[in-house]
Amino acid sequence: MTMNRRSFLKTMGWGGVAMGWPSWLTGCAHAPVRPDGAPEPRPVEALLRDGARTMWCAPHPDDECFSGTLLARSSIYYRNPTFFLILTHGDGGQCCLPEGCEPDLATIRGREMAAVAERYRVELRHEHFFNAPLPVESFPLRHQIYEKWCAQGDPQGLVVAEIRRFKPDLIVTFHPDFGATGHPEHQLAARLVTTGARLAADPAFQVDGGGGPGPAAAGGGRVGPEEPSR
């Protein structure tokens, strides 16, 4: 059976999200430190209440739906500085609009993502890395997707550069092994950002450019309001 986007989400996505949404959050916060140097865990709500600068990193427009309530609580309820880093325009997906997707799916999904960012009141950087086309059975392996991304730019350097620039207290992403639905790009984005959080704290790690296909190549780049002060 050839699986399209909707059937893929029905069979894999919702059960995984309902079963364990806290397990695919990655905290990167100014938490108290234990005697052994490990950070003392704090509830996410406490971080948000204290004004945590919140960063969401995902591969696709619409992935914010997986953590929408948490992100809205940060950006809308608490008005914390919040930043979305989205790595692809989802052009390998499925057009679900009855009127069609003109001029192309990437443009439509880019406009939708910009509208979402405006409603969430967040800063957005939206890149144009390769998005594996449907059907699901044709997806390249995770390492093959990473090779394609590296051929287009420096995805790891990009993530590190954005973490250093935005200085988040809380990073939200997918589980690096399961990716909520098993999508290899969910897993890959999560691995880039969890690795990036460690590299960003290492002054010995130098970023040379740290970019993707970006604005010059394909209309990507940063949009959104000026960051509010803490």
Secondary structure, DSSP 8 states (H G I E B T S, - for coil): ----HHHHIIIIIHHHHHHHGGGGEE------B-TTS-B----HHHHHHTT--EEEEESSTTGGGGGHHHHHIIIIIS---EEEEEEE--TTS----TT--SS-HHHHHHHHHHHHHHHHT-EEEEEEE----SSGGG---HHHHHHHHHHHS-HHHHHHHHHHHH--SEEE---TTTHHHH-HHHHHHHHHHHHHHHHHT-TT---SS---SHHHHHS-EEES------
